[in-house]
Amino acid sequence: QTVVTQEPSLTVSPGGTVTLTCASSTGAVTSGYYPNWFQQKPGQAPRALIYSTSNKHSWTPARFSGSLLGGKAALTLSGVQPEDEAEYYCLLYYGGAVVFGGGTKLTVL
Amino acid sequence: QVTLRESGPALVKPTQTLTLTCTFSGFSLSTSGMCVSWIRQPPGKALEWLARIDWDDDKYYSTSLKTRLTISKDTSKNQVVLTMTNMDPVDTATYYCARIRYGDYDYWGQGTLVTVSS
């Protein structure tokens, strides 16, 4: 059973920078896993932020960026805003199937 | 404008079969590269990927649930249907459908809460 691991929780100060990571139990994450990142606020559906490692949607704030870092997929928030407090999920492709990470609860404090 | 909407029963009994419909607009599932996926989220828990159907009718299922899932599409109606057999209380969750365009899960429905209880 493939497992995708994210930090359960992170805390960042407003205006600060934080990096969330997404690791695969099968080994290093590469661009071939097509990492996607999503933001979910309470009571809402997930919102797509990043696809194929580092590509942004038209609605993705510029302070969000995606990359590969140390064998993991990474989502970096630079200049964090209070409204960035949310749960963040990554998704990795394994051939035709997909596995979501367990989510990172980001607190802005 | 791309939209997706999930519909189905809010309550099902244990052992029953769940049928959910995703009705979408703003794209065609006959267009190369387009896919629709189902994802669920139990209350207070993480997202779980269930299944995907592609424009060419290729289908993919969660390894742990594949014996219980069937996904199909009706391109003329812009609908994707997911059936899940032998429902159990642990299947209580919000069920989402999402559009995938060349690997990008870009648009999601608002989700539908399904409760499994006798």
Boltz contact constraints between the chains, C-beta under 6 A:
constraints:
  - contact:
      token1: [A, 34]
      token2: [B, 103]
      max_distance: 6.0
  - contact:
      token1: [A, 36]
      token2: [B, 105]
      max_distance: 6.0
  - contact:
      token1: [A, 45]
      token2: [B, 108]
      max_distance: 6.0
  - contact:
      token1: [A, 45]
      token2: [B, 110]
      max_distance: 6.0
  - contact:
      token1: [A, 45]
      token2: [B, 111]
      max_distance: 6.0
  - contact:
      token1: [A, 46]
      token2: [B, 108]
      max_distance: 6.0
  - contact:
      token1: [A, 48]
      token2: [B, 105]
      max_distance: 6.0
  - contact:
      token1: [A, 48]
      token2: [B, 106]
      max_distance: 6.0
  - contact:
      token1: [A, 51]
      token2: [B, 104]
      max_distance: 6.0
  - contact:
      token1: [A, 52]
      token2: [B, 103]
      max_distance: 6.0
  - contact:
      token1: [A, 89]
      token2: [B, 47]
      max_distance: 6.0
  - contact:
      token1: [A, 96]
      token2: [B, 60]
      max_distance: 6.0
  - contact:
      token1: [A, 97]
      token2: [B, 60]
      max_distance: 6.0
  - contact:
      token1: [A, 98]
      token2: [B, 49]
      max_distance: 6.0
  - contact:
      token1: [A, 100]
      token2: [B, 47]
      max_distance: 6.0
  - contact:
      token1: [A, 100]
      token2: [B, 49]
      max_distance: 6.0
  - contact:
      token1: [A, 102]
      token2: [B, 46]
      max_distance: 6.0
  - contact:
      token1: [A, 103]
      token2: [B, 46]
      max_distance: 6.0
